[in-house]
Amino acid sequence: MSGKDKINIFPSRGAQSQMKARLAGAVKGHSLLKKKAEALQMRFRQILGKIVESKTLMGDVMKDAAFSLAEAKFASGGDFNQGVIQNVTKSRIKIRSKMDNVAGTNLPVFECFEDGADTYELTGLSRGGQQMAKLKINYKRAIELLVELASLQASFVTLDNVVKITNRRVNAIEHVIIPRYEHTLAYILSELDELEREEFYRLKKIQEKKKQARDKAEKEKERLKAEGLAAEEAGNIFEDNTEEDLLF
């Protein structure tokens, strides 16, 4: 096991508890990030489908708007673009933005709304009124679709970055952090087991030394006891001989 596969830490019971807590936190974090990545990817696929659908629809909408413009110009008998542009003072269709929260990620959402009355509602009253009304409806629909597409594109880009970052974090936790914690925990357990074996061997040697010391003390005690009995017997024999000499 190389040094890069584990954390440099002193093996102890406290370090073991700490690494267990870290490993549990990493596993929990991996689970939460995995769920977040799945939710983001699901929303990402939904937005992608809506973008494809909107872009497909955009072709038909812009085609209808272009044809409506041509019909209105033909019906009114002239080009009214410059007159409309010069007389416009403020926009009637405006855009507001808000944030949509998806699994802790804020996605920008753009919405269209109308502010004020139609300044050119009488345009085309003399000629081509029906075509002018149709032109307004088609271009309004085109603007709303463009705003929706812009909202989807912004959300798509934001989600793409967040999904990549989340996937990198999930892979880092799964393939780097969790294995490193597991290897560190295994190293601590092996070192603690080795210390326990060393302690057991040390206690065993101590008990063996104590037993040898007790045996030696017992033998010395027995020897001294035997020597004491021999001296006592020798003293008794000497006393007996002395009494006999005195009698004679």
Backbone as CSV, one residue per row, in Angstrom:
resi,resn,N_x,N_y,N_z,CA_x,CA_y,CA_z,C_x,C_y,C_z
1,MET,0.851,-1.194,0.000,0.000,0.000,0.000,0.888,1.246,0.000
2,SER,0.783,2.065,-1.036,1.604,3.255,-1.148,1.056,4.364,-0.256
3,GLY,1.888,5.417,-0.095,1.474,6.523,0.747,0.319,7.317,0.175
4,LYS,0.158,7.257,-1.180,-0.925,7.997,-1.809,-2.274,7.315,-1.615
5,ASP,-2.255,6.014,-1.275,-3.503,5.272,-1.124,-4.117,5.423,0.257
6,LYS,-3.394,6.057,1.176,-3.924,6.220,2.525,-3.493,7.559,3.083
7,ILE,-4.117,7.932,4.182,-3.804,9.191,4.853,-2.726,8.928,5.899
8,ASN,-1.755,9.818,5.970,-0.712,9.690,6.981,-1.282,10.046,8.349
9,ILE,-1.498,9.033,9.155,-2.114,9.224,10.465,-1.547,8.191,11.419
10,PHE,-1.423,8.586,12.674,-0.902,7.654,13.679,-1.987,6.645,14.041
11,PRO,-1.694,5.354,13.961,-2.724,4.339,14.250,-3.066,4.284,15.735
12,SER,-4.310,4.587,16.043,-4.787,4.520,17.423,-6.291,4.300,17.394
13,ARG,-6.851,4.050,18.568,-8.306,3.858,18.647,-9.053,5.144,18.286
14,GLY,-8.520,6.275,18.714,-9.145,7.550,18.355,-9.108,7.795,16.858
15,ALA,-7.948,7.488,16.229,-7.847,7.641,14.774,-8.790,6.684,14.054
16,GLN,-8.965,5.479,14.616,-9.898,4.522,14.018,-11.331,5.056,14.048
17,SER,-11.738,5.604,15.194,-13.085,6.181,15.292,-13.244,7.366,14.341
18,GLN,-12.214,8.172,14.246,-12.259,9.330,13.355,-12.389,8.902,11.899
19,MET,-11.628,7.896,11.489,-11.689,7.431,10.103,-13.021,6.753,9.812
20,LYS,-13.590,6.070,10.795,-14.917,5.475,10.596,-15.970,6.565,10.371
21,ALA,-15.871,7.648,11.157,-16.815,8.758,10.977,-16.628,9.419,9.616
22,ARG,-15.374,9.595,9.206,-15.108,10.176,7.887,-15.631,9.283,6.768
23,LEU,-15.423,7.986,6.905,-15.895,7.054,5.876,-17.409,7.066,5.787
24,ALA,-18.083,7.086,6.937,-19.549,7.147,6.923,-20.036,8.443,6.287
25,GLY,-19.368,9.561,6.596,-19.735,10.828,5.981,-19.505,10.832,4.480
26,ALA,-18.402,10.223,4.033,-18.119,10.158,2.597,-19.151,9.303,1.870
27,VAL,-19.534,8.189,2.473,-20.549,7.325,1.854,-21.890,8.044,1.780
28,LYS,-22.249,8.751,2.855,-23.506,9.512,2.854,-23.468,10.632,1.818
29,GLY,-22.345,11.344,1.767,-22.208,12.410,0.777,-22.250,11.883,-0.643
30,HIS,-21.623,10.727,-0.869,-21.669,10.117,-2.208,-23.093,9.757,-2.592
31,SER,-23.855,9.226,-1.638,-25.247,8.873,-1.920,-26.076,10.106,-2.272
32,LEU,-25.893,11.178,-1.497,-26.651,12.414,-1.769,-26.256,13.036,-3.099
33,LEU,-24.944,13.077,-3.375,-24.499,13.642,-4.646,-24.952,12.792,-5.827
34,LYS,-25.017,11.475,-5.617,-25.493,10.588,-6.690,-26.960,10.882,-6.993
35,LYS,-27.762,11.059,-5.952,-29.173,11.395,-6.166,-29.310,12.761,-6.841
36,LYS,-28.476,13.719,-6.421,-28.516,15.043,-7.044,-28.138,14.952,-8.511
37,ALA,-27.098,14.180,-8.828,-26.684,14.028,-10.225,-27.786,13.381,-11.061
38,GLU,-28.467,12.388,-10.484,-29.557,11.739,-11.220,-30.705,12.709,-11.477
39,ALA,-31.046,13.531,-10.455,-32.119,14.516,-10.634,-31.735,15.564,-11.675
40,LEU,-30.488,16.018,-11.635,-30.035,17.004,-12.613,-30.012,16.427,-14.022
41,GLN,-29.568,15.192,-14.148,-29.527,14.571,-15.470,-30.937,14.347,-16.025
42,MET,-31.877,14.013,-15.157,-33.250,13.852,-15.614,-33.802,15.184,-16.119
43,ARG,-33.567,16.276,-15.345,-34.012,17.598,-15.784,-33.251,18.024,-17.038
44,PHE,-31.990,17.651,-17.133,-31.172,17.979,-18.309,-31.753,17.341,-19.564
45,ARG,-32.156,16.083,-19.452,-32.757,15.402,-20.610,-34.108,16.021,-20.977
46,GLN,-34.880,16.411,-19.961,-36.155,17.067,-20.246,-35.943,18.389,-20.985
47,ILE,-34.995,19.196,-20.533,-34.714,20.475,-21.193,-34.194,20.248,-22.604
48,LEU,-33.351,19.237,-22.766,-32.829,18.936,-24.102,-33.957,18.566,-25.060
49,GLY,-34.904,17.769,-24.571,-36.052,17.419,-25.411,-36.886,18.633,-25.768
50,LYS,-37.084,19.542,-24.788,-37.855,20.761,-25.058,-37.116,21.663,-26.048
51,ILE,-35.785,21.717,-25.966,-35.008,22.542,-26.896,-35.162,22.022,-28.324
52,VAL,-35.060,20.704,-28.488,-35.224,20.115,-29.823,-36.626,20.399,-30.359
53,GLU,-37.621,20.253,-29.478,-38.998,20.514,-29.895,-39.203,21.986,-30.247
54,SER,-38.628,22.896,-29.435,-38.792,24.337,-29.689,-38.089,24.756,-30.975
55,LYS,-36.894,24.206,-31.203,-36.183,24.570,-32.429,-36.901,24.041,-33.664
56,THR,-37.496,22.878,-33.545,-38.284,22.356,-34.664,-39.504,23.228,-34.924
57,LEU,-40.144,23.649,-33.813,-41.315,24.508,-33.954,-40.942,25.906,-34.428
58,MET,-39.719,26.363,-34.065,-39.294,27.709,-34.433,-39.277,27.903,-35.947
59,GLY,-38.886,26.876,-36.681,-38.868,26.987,-38.140,-40.247,27.289,-38.702
60,ASP,-41.255,26.570,-38.214,-42.615,26.798,-38.703,-43.136,28.172,-38.266
61,VAL,-42.839,28.566,-37.024,-43.330,29.851,-36.526,-42.710,31.013,-37.295
62,MET,-41.390,30.962,-37.514,-40.731,32.040,-38.243,-41.185,32.062,-39.704
63,LYS,-41.472,30.899,-40.242,-41.978,30.862,-41.620,-43.348,31.528,-41.701
64,ASP,-44.217,31.204,-40.745,-45.544,31.839,-40.736,-45.429,33.338,-40.523
65,ALA,-44.501,33.777,-39.651,-44.328,35.210,-39.411,-43.828,35.925,-40.658
66,ALA,-42.884,35.292,-41.371,-42.365,35.914,-42.598,-43.459,36.028,-43.661
67,PHE,-44.262,34.986,-43.802,-45.360,35.029,-44.768,-46.396,36.086,-44.362
68,SER,-46.646,36.216,-43.059,-47.604,37.227,-42.590,-47.107,38.628,-42.890
69,LEU,-45.784,38.829,-42.723,-45.221,40.137,-43.041,-45.382,40.448,-44.529
70,ALA,-45.116,39.457,-45.369,-45.271,39.666,-46.814,-46.725,39.949,-47.172
71,GLU,-47.645,39.202,-46.543,-49.066,39.424,-46.832,-49.507,40.815,-46.373
72,ALA,-49.017,41.245,-45.182,-49.406,42.561,-44.673,-48.865,43.677,-45.567
73,LYS,-47.621,43.528,-46.035,-47.056,44.533,-46.933,-47.840,44.597,-48.237
74,PHE,-48.211,43.448,-48.746,-48.960,43.422,-50.000,-50.344,44.025,-49.825
75,ALA,-50.987,43.690,-48.665,-52.346,44.181,-48.449,-52.369,45.670,-48.145
76,SER,-51.367,46.178,-47.444,-51.353,47.605,-47.098,-50.848,48.470,-48.245
77,GLY,-50.227,47.835,-49.214,-49.769,48.567,-50.387,-48.491,49.333,-50.183
78,GLY,-47.669,48.973,-49.196,-46.399,49.677,-48.996,-45.643,49.103,-47.817
79,ASP,-44.458,49.647,-47.583,-43.607,49.194,-46.479,-43.877,50.074,-45.264
80,PHE,-44.364,49.486,-44.216,-44.717,50.224,-42.995,-43.693,50.002,-41.880
81,ASN,-42.610,49.319,-42.160,-41.621,49.015,-41.112,-41.013,50.283,-40.526
82,GLN,-40.566,51.212,-41.393,-39.895,52.410,-40.904,-40.832,53.286,-40.071
83,GLY,-42.078,53.370,-40.514,-43.032,54.168,-39.737,-43.268,53.605,-38.361
84,VAL,-43.376,52.294,-38.249,-43.584,51.662,-36.936,-42.360,51.843,-36.057
85,ILE,-41.181,51.668,-36.653,-39.946,51.770,-35.866,-39.751,53.185,-35.338
86,GLN,-40.046,54.178,-36.146,-39.840,55.558,-35.727,-40.835,56.004,-34.663
87,ASN,-42.014,55.437,-34.677,-43.044,55.867,-33.735,-43.048,55.085,-32.413
88,VAL,-42.232,54.062,-32.321,-42.197,53.256,-31.084,-41.452,54.024,-29.999
89,THR,-42.053,54.197,-28.856,-41.415,54.868,-27.708,-41.000,53.883,-26.609
90,LYS,-41.791,52.859,-26.379,-41.420,51.833,-25.399,-42.040,50.499,-25.826
91,SER,-41.428,49.444,-25.351,-41.876,48.108,-25.750,-43.106,47.695,-24.945
92,ARG,-43.998,47.000,-25.607,-45.199,46.501,-24.925,-44.969,45.107,-24.358
93,ILE,-44.190,44.290,-25.068,-43.859,42.939,-24.597,-42.513,43.011,-23.880
94,LYS,-42.503,42.686,-22.612,-41.295,42.741,-21.803,-40.960,41.355,-21.257
95,ILE,-39.759,41.262,-20.728,-39.249,39.975,-20.240,-38.847,40.139,-18.780
96,ARG,-39.249,39.186,-17.975,-38.797,39.144,-16.585,-38.123,37.793,-16.335
97,SER,-37.219,37.804,-15.416,-36.463,36.577,-15.113,-36.706,36.158,-13.670
98,LYS,-36.633,34.882,-13.456,-36.733,34.310,-12.116,-35.844,33.080,-12.053
99,MET,-35.727,32.502,-10.880,-34.868,31.351,-10.673,-35.703,30.126,-10.316
100,ASP,-35.371,29.019,-10.947,-36.013,27.743,-10.661,-35.001,26.836,-9.982
101,ASN,-35.318,26.402,-8.774,-34.391,25.581,-8.003,-34.594,24.106,-8.332
102,VAL,-33.527,23.464,-8.798,-33.542,22.037,-9.113,-32.393,21.380,-8.374
103,ALA,-32.706,20.643,-7.319,-31.695,19.916,-6.532,-30.581,20.857,-6.060
104,GLY,-30.977,22.047,-5.582,-29.999,22.992,-5.075,-29.321,23.833,-6.131
105,THR,-29.736,23.713,-7.384,-29.154,24.485,-8.487,-30.182,25.481,-8.995
106,ASN,-29.807,26.747,-9.068,-30.708,27.799,-9.556,-30.585,27.922,-11.066
107,LEU,-31.701,27.697,-11.747,-31.737,27.800,-13.202,-32.482,29.071,-13.602
108,PRO,-31.916,29.859,-14.529,-32.610,31.078,-14.971,-33.806,30.745,-15.855
109,VAL,-34.906,31.391,-15.583,-36.134,31.203,-16.365,-36.621,32.576,-16.810
110,PHE,-36.862,32.743,-18.119,-37.337,34.001,-18.687,-38.802,33.856,-19.087
111,GLU,-39.574,34.899,-18.789,-41.003,34.896,-19.113,-41.375,36.200,-19.816
112,CYS,-42.329,36.106,-20.758,-42.854,37.283,-21.452,-44.121,37.772,-20.753
113,PHE,-44.299,39.084,-20.754,-45.546,39.652,-20.251,-45.804,40.967,-20.985
114,GLU,-47.064,41.332,-21.081,-47.449,42.544,-21.786,-47.627,43.690,-20.795
115,ASP,-47.045,44.822,-21.146,-47.119,46.004,-20.296,-47.695,47.157,-21.120
116,GLY,-48.921,47.545,-20.844,-49.540,48.646,-21.572,-50.440,48.147,-22.697
117,ALA,-51.135,49.106,-23.311,-52.061,48.772,-24.393,-51.332,48.779,-25.733
118,ASP,-52.012,48.217,-26.744,-51.458,48.150,-28.089,-51.561,49.532,-28.743
119,THR,-50.417,50.144,-28.997,-50.407,51.492,-29.600,-50.878,51.473,-31.048
120,TYR,-50.641,50.354,-31.710,-50.949,50.271,-33.141,-52.134,49.339,-33.398
121,GLU,-53.136,49.412,-32.522,-54.294,48.549,-32.726,-55.157,49.003,-33.915
122,LEU,-55.019,50.277,-34.327,-55.778,50.781,-35.474,-54.973,50.740,-36.767
123,THR,-53.763,50.182,-36.690,-52.950,50.098,-37.900,-53.612,49.147,-38.899
124,GLY,-53.662,49.569,-40.138,-54.282,48.745,-41.175,-55.780,48.868,-41.212
125,LEU,-56.311,49.906,-40.600,-57.765,50.082,-40.583,-58.299,50.358,-41.989
126,SER,-57.509,51.106,-42.775,-57.967,51.425,-44.130,-57.783,50.258,-45.081
127,ARG,-56.624,49.616,-44.984,-56.340,48.472,-45.855,-55.533,47.434,-45.102
128,GLY,-55.863,46.189,-45.318,-55.069,45.077,-44.762,-55.162,44.922,-43.273
129,GLY,-56.280,45.228,-42.674,-56.412,45.100,-41.225,-56.311,43.665,-40.743
130,GLN,-56.900,42.738,-41.496,-56.870,41.328,-41.101,-55.447,40.787,-41.158
131,GLN,-54.713,41.160,-42.212,-53.325,40.697,-42.340,-52.443,41.304,-41.241
132,MET,-52.725,42.577,-40.869,-51.943,43.196,-39.794,-52.192,42.504,-38.454
133,ALA,-53.425,42.143,-38.189,-53.734,41.430,-36.945,-53.050,40.072,-36.918
134,LYS,-53.092,39.390,-38.068,-52.421,38.086,-38.158,-50.914,38.243,-37.989
135,LEU,-50.359,39.340,-38.557,-48.923,39.602,-38.420,-48.533,39.792,-36.956
136,LYS,-49.340,40.556,-36.209,-49.056,40.780,-34.789,-49.074,39.467,-34.003
137,ILE,-50.098,38.657,-34.284,-50.227,37.392,-33.554,-49.033,36.482,-33.837
138,ASN,-48.623,36.368,-35.101,-47.527,35.466,-35.469,-46.194,35.932,-34.895
139,TYR,-45.952,37.255,-34.940,-44.676,37.742,-34.406,-44.657,37.703,-32.876
140,LYS,-45.806,37.889,-32.264,-45.869,37.739,-30.814,-45.565,36.299,-30.415
141,ARG,-46.125,35.380,-31.175,-45.840,33.969,-30.912,-44.360,33.662,-31.135
142,ALA,-43.772,34.275,-32.172,-42.344,34.054,-32.436,-41.484,34.610,-31.302
143,ILE,-41.836,35.791,-30.778,-41.068,36.381,-29.673,-41.179,35.508,-28.420
144,GLU,-42.382,35.037,-28.106,-42.559,34.174,-26.936,-41.754,32.888,-27.067
145,LEU,-41.750,32.338,-28.283,-40.989,31.102,-28.501,-39.488,31.361,-28.404
146,LEU,-39.040,32.515,-28.897,-37.626,32.870,-28.785,-37.210,33.045,-27.325
147,VAL,-38.069,33.692,-26.541,-37.762,33.869,-25.115,-37.730,32.521,-24.403
148,GLU,-38.688,31.658,-24.732,-38.696,30.315,-24.131,-37.446,29.536,-24.522
149,LEU,-37.045,29.658,-25.787,-35.842,28.968,-26.243,-34.594,29.519,-25.557
150,ALA,-34.558,30.851,-25.377,-33.424,31.448,-24.661,-33.368,30.957,-23.216
151,SER,-34.536,30.837,-22.588,-34.589,30.320,-21.219,-34.097,28.881,-21.156
152,LEU,-34.536,28.077,-22.119,-34.101,26.682,-22.152,-32.606,26.573,-22.417
153,GLN,-32.089,27.415,-23.312,-30.652,27.384,-23.607,-29.826,27.781,-22.387
154,ALA,-30.274,28.834,-21.683,-29.548,29.258,-20.481,-29.569,28.162,-19.409
155,SER,-30.739,27.545,-19.215,-30.840,26.449,-18.247,-30.002,25.260,-18.691
156,PHE,-29.963,25.009,-19.998,-29.182,23.895,-20.537,-27.690,24.080,-20.254
157,VAL,-27.188,25.294,-20.510,-25.763,25.565,-20.270,-25.437,25.472,-18.780
158,THR,-26.300,26.055,-17.957,-26.073,26.005,-16.506,-26.091,24.569,-15.990
159,LEU,-27.095,23.799,-16.437,-27.187,22.411,-16.002,-26.016,21.585,-16.501
160,ASP,-25.558,21.853,-17.704,-24.425,21.107,-18.248,-23.198,21.276,-17.371
161,ASN,-22.920,22.522,-16.968,-21.762,22.766,-16.095,-21.942,22.111,-14.726
162,VAL,-23.155,22.244,-14.167,-23.401,21.676,-12.835,-23.338,20.155,-12.872
163,VAL,-23.877,19.544,-13.921,-23.845,18.078,-14.037,-22.402,17.584,-14.141
164,LYS,-21.581,18.281,-14.912,-20.173,17.882,-15.037,-19.453,17.986,-13.692
165,ILE,-19.681,19.109,-12.992,-19.036,19.286,-11.681,-19.510,18.229,-10.691
166,THR,-20.831,17.965,-10.681,-21.378,16.968,-9.752,-20.854,15.576,-10.067
167,ASN,-20.777,15.229,-11.338,-20.250,13.916,-11.716,-18.781,13.773,-11.341
168,ARG,-18.025,14.870,-11.501,-16.620,14.807,-11.080,-16.504,14.597,-9.571
169,ARG,-17.374,15.266,-8.822,-17.348,15.084,-7.362,-17.752,13.664,-6.984
170,VAL,-18.783,13.145,-7.648,-19.221,11.773,-7.354,-18.099,10.781,-7.654
171,ASN,-17.441,10.954,-8.806,-16.345,10.043,-9.166,-15.161,10.193,-8.226
172,ALA,-14.887,11.447,-7.808,-13.773,11.659,-6.882,-14.039,10.984,-5.538
173,ILE,-15.268,11.125,-5.039,-15.602,10.485,-3.754,-15.587,8.966,-3.890
174,GLU,-16.118,8.475,-5.011,-16.243,7.018,-5.191,-14.903,6.345,-5.440
175,HIS,-14.048,6.975,-6.226,-12.815,6.318,-6.662,-11.560,6.820,-5.963
176,VAL,-11.641,7.917,-5.219,-10.443,8.453,-4.560,-10.633,8.525,-3.051
177,ILE,-11.657,9.262,-2.613,-11.791,9.545,-1.182,-12.185,8.304,-0.402
178,ILE,-13.259,7.611,-0.860,-13.711,6.416,-0.124,-12.634,5.329,-0.100
179,PRO,-11.985,4.986,-1.246,-10.897,3.992,-1.161,-9.756,4.411,-0.249
180,ARG,-9.432,5.715,-0.258,-8.348,6.181,0.625,-8.733,6.011,2.092
181,TYR,-9.968,6.360,2.425,-10.421,6.161,3.810,-10.431,4.671,4.168
182,GLU,-10.892,3.836,3.241,-10.922,2.392,3.507,-9.520,1.840,3.693
183,HIS,-8.575,2.263,2.843,-7.190,1.796,2.987,-6.582,2.294,4.297
184,THR,-6.887,3.542,4.656,-6.373,4.075,5.925,-6.948,3.308,7.113
185,LEU,-8.250,3.010,7.051,-8.887,2.256,8.136,-8.315,0.846,8.222
186,ALA,-8.081,0.215,7.058,-7.470,-1.120,7.056,-6.054,-1.074,7.621
187,TYR,-5.303,-0.014,7.280,-3.951,0.141,7.821,-3.985,0.306,9.337
188,ILE,-4.914,1.131,9.825,-5.019,1.329,11.279,-5.382,0.030,11.974
189,LEU,-6.329,-0.730,11.396,-6.720,-2.009,12.000,-5.564,-2.994,12.020
190,SER,-4.809,-3.049,10.910,-3.667,-3.976,10.880,-2.598,-3.579,11.900
191,GLU,-2.354,-2.265,12.021,-1.369,-1.815,12.997,-1.838,-2.080,14.433
192,LEU,-3.132,-1.862,14.682,-3.659,-2.135,16.023,-3.607,-3.627,16.333
193,ASP,-3.906,-4.457,15.342,-3.788,-5.908,15.546,-2.346,-6.298,15.834
194,GLU,-1.425,-5.676,15.119,-0.008,-5.963,15.351,0.408,-5.519,16.749
195,LEU,-0.076,-4.364,17.178,0.229,-3.899,18.535,-0.370,-4.826,19.584
196,GLU,-1.579,-5.322,19.307,-2.187,-6.267,20.253,-1.382,-7.563,20.321
197,ARG,-0.910,-8.042,19.170,-0.077,-9.250,19.187,1.229,-9.011,19.933
198,GLU,1.840,-7.841,19.694,3.064,-7.516,20.425,2.804,-7.420,21.919
199,GLU,1.684,-6.805,22.303,1.353,-6.694,23.719,1.094,-8.055,24.335
200,PHE,0.384,-8.920,23.567,0.132,-10.277,24.063,1.438,-11.047,24.238
201,TYR,2.344,-10.901,23.257,3.634,-11.593,23.368,4.439,-11.050,24.536
202,ARG,4.375,-9.719,24.733,5.104,-9.113,25.849,4.564,-9.604,27.192
203,LEU,3.221,-9.640,27.326,2.626,-10.127,28.567,2.959,-11.599,28.791
204,LYS,2.971,-12.351,27.686,3.314,-13.770,27.800,4.752,-13.946,28.282
205,LYS,5.679,-13.156,27.749,7.071,-13.236,28.184,7.208,-12.791,29.638
206,ILE,6.442,-11.760,30.021,6.493,-11.303,31.414,6.006,-12.394,32.353
207,GLN,4.890,-13.052,31.975,4.386,-14.142,32.803,5.389,-15.281,32.877
208,GLU,6.039,-15.548,31.735,7.049,-16.617,31.736,8.226,-16.265,32.640
209,LYS,8.658,-14.996,32.593,9.752,-14.564,33.457,9.350,-14.637,34.932
210,LYS,8.096,-14.214,35.212,7.621,-14.291,36.590,7.556,-15.735,37.067
211,LYS,7.107,-16.615,36.170,7.043,-18.034,36.543,8.432,-18.590,36.819
212,GLN,9.403,-18.213,35.957,10.780,-18.664,36.187,11.320,-18.131,37.504
213,ALA,10.977,-16.858,37.798,11.445,-16.277,39.065,10.812,-16.990,40.250
214,ARG,9.509,-17.330,40.133,8.849,-18.045,41.225,9.459,-19.435,41.400
215,ASP,9.681,-20.114,40.271,10.286,-21.449,40.362,11.675,-21.388,40.989
216,LYS,12.434,-20.387,40.597,13.775,-20.234,41.159,13.710,-19.944,42.653
217,ALA,12.738,-19.082,43.029,12.585,-18.769,44.448,12.156,-20.005,45.236
218,GLU,11.244,-20.793,44.642,10.818,-22.022,45.316,11.982,-22.977,45.490
219,LYS,12.804,-23.127,44.433,13.966,-24.027,44.529,14.959,-23.525,45.570
220,GLU,15.164,-22.214,45.579,16.095,-21.650,46.563,15.557,-21.848,47.975
221,LYS,14.232,-21.688,48.099,13.611,-21.887,49.398,13.746,-23.335,49.848
222,GLU,13.508,-24.256,48.905,13.641,-25.668,49.230,15.082,-26.013,49.581
223,ARG,16.025,-25.412,48.819,17.439,-25.676,49.111,17.821,-25.180,50.505
224,LEU,17.354,-23.942,50.794,17.661,-23.394,52.118,17.006,-24.211,53.222
225,LYS,15.788,-24.668,52.912,15.093,-25.486,53.898,15.821,-26.799,54.113
226,ALA,16.293,-27.372,52.976,17.040,-28.635,53.095,18.347,-28.419,53.854
227,GLU,19.025,-27.320,53.567,20.262,-27.039,54.282,19.996,-26.784,55.765
228,GLY,18.879,-26.152,56.064,18.535,-25.904,57.456,18.263,-27.201,58.199
229,LEU,17.548,-28.152,57.561,17.277,-29.452,58.176,18.572,-30.224,58.386
230,ALA,19.474,-30.152,57.395,20.760,-30.872,57.516,21.576,-30.300,58.667
231,ALA,21.581,-28.991,58.810,22.337,-28.368,59.906,21.727,-28.728,61.245
232,GLU,20.406,-28.792,61.293,19.737,-29.143,62.535,20.054,-30.590,62.921
233,GLU,20.052,-31.501,61.964,20.389,-32.891,62.233,21.842,-33.023,62.691
234,ALA,22.714,-32.241,62.006,24.132,-32.282,62.405,24.294,-31.770,63.834
235,GLY,23.528,-30.760,64.213,23.605,-30.223,65.571,23.112,-31.237,66.583
236,ASN,22.067,-31.959,66.265,21.546,-32.971,67.159,22.569,-34.084,67.367
237,ILE,23.215,-34.510,66.280,24.223,-35.587,66.393,25.392,-35.130,67.264
238,PHE,25.798,-33.851,67.082,26.906,-33.331,67.872,26.548,-33.286,69.360
239,GLU,25.305,-32.910,69.648,24.878,-32.868,71.047,24.851,-34.274,71.649
240,ASP,24.395,-35.253,70.869,24.364,-36.632,71.361,25.772,-37.132,71.660
241,ASN,26.723,-36.875,70.790,28.102,-37.317,70.973,28.722,-36.649,72.208
242,THR,28.395,-35.418,72.430,28.941,-34.667,73.566,28.413,-35.258,74.858
243,GLU,27.179,-35.616,74.913,26.601,-36.228,76.119,27.249,-37.573,76.393
244,GLU,27.507,-38.340,75.340,28.149,-39.640,75.533,29.566,-39.460,76.081
245,ASP,30.296,-38.482,75.549,31.671,-38.248,76.040,31.649,-37.823,77.494
246,LEU,30.689,-37.082,77.908,30.594,-36.662,79.278,30.293,-37.837,80.218
247,LEU,29.531,-38.766,79.769,29.199,-39.939,80.568,30.428,-40.791,80.771
248,PHE,31.198,-40.925,79.767,32.393,-41.762,79.910,33.544,-40.997,80.520
